[in-house]
Amino acid sequence: MRPRTRRVTLLAVLAGLLLVALLVVPDLLRGLSFVARAADMKGGLVERLAHWRTGPVTEQEVGIPSRHGSLRARVFQPQDGQGRTVLVTPGVHAGGIDEPRLVKLARDLAAGGLTVITPELPDLVRYQITPRETDMIEDAALWAASRPELAPDGRVGLLGISFAGGLSVVAAGRPLLRDKVAFTLSLGGHGDIERVLTFLCTGVQSDGQHRKPHDYGVVVILLSVADRVVPPEQVRTLRAGLLTFLRASHYAMHDARRAQETFAEARRLQSEMPEPAATFMRYVNERDVAALGPRLLPHARAFANDSALSPERATAPASPVYLLHGTDDSVIPAIESEHLARWLAPRTEVHPLLTPLITHAEMDREAGVADVWRLVAFWSALLDE
């Protein structure tokens, strides 16, 4: 733990940095304002900072054509003027574009002047990571870039969260899209999906360091490979139990009573399953990654070789790539962004930041001054692209 003298609340740090920005580095004001909004800072000077040069936002649902069918999407536009249009793609989550944290991020970005499009990728909503999602990101970005009212200069930004971060980097490097991308941000994303799956199944990073993986990730893997580990007649039953468990995990973030009821339902479903599905479901309900992971690893690796799923196996983007990762991320470890930054560096402009201020999806409200400064500088540079 850092000494108390070096750890203060994010509110206090932002207030101090505001004075520095006003007097010394005014270019940081936009990044400061966004970080204050994203952290939902309330009170006094910092709350006023959060609303610096912000305005009302309009929202509408649209359909975006893709080679795999129409994509449900939402467009967030600032009422007063329009900056860069950014495609913000959520990760593996049943909430899709309705997930509250994604909606807040889109509104925070749009309030600061960006037009934000959030496309919903149906496979990710179903907890499946497939090459189709990269196609959908590419198609959605091409659609936005072709519309003068959204992209006057014919270019858009890409921002992908979690696994959609790595997929966005892949899409940004594809021939039809690469000249139409202004920047790409991978937030907690991956460089090579096989490395991530290996970590989730074994708890061992690519550098040999042991770290306890989040059980959420290995359950998603089991959902994808269920047809390879149980007899055909048990696949549907096992997947129903897994989806119930994952749904309960989402409820746990905001509704403890409903989460407990749904976890109980997952245990009831386990009691009715035949073997071997019952054993796999027991590992899930007991969060026993050590027992479950090694049994899944050979099957997980079987679908990890597609270049559409891993930036390091694809063509690098021509435009700048920003990599933001929480140092303690237990779903996609931060070393993924380190690997990806090294791979990208000889090929394109890359801006990596590993920070203790965020986990896989949340912002820490207690922070060191240097950490906040780096985060603000990161967002300031990105928002000026």
Beta strands, then each sheet from edge to edge (+ up, - down):
strand 1: 8-9
strand 2: 57-64
strand 3: 71-78
strand 4: 85-89
strand 5: 115-119
strand 6: 156-161
strand 7: 181-187
strand 8: 321-326
strand 9: 350-355
strand 10: 366-367
sheet 1: 1+ 10-
sheet 2: 2+ 3- 5+ 4+ 6+ 7+ 8+ 9+
end
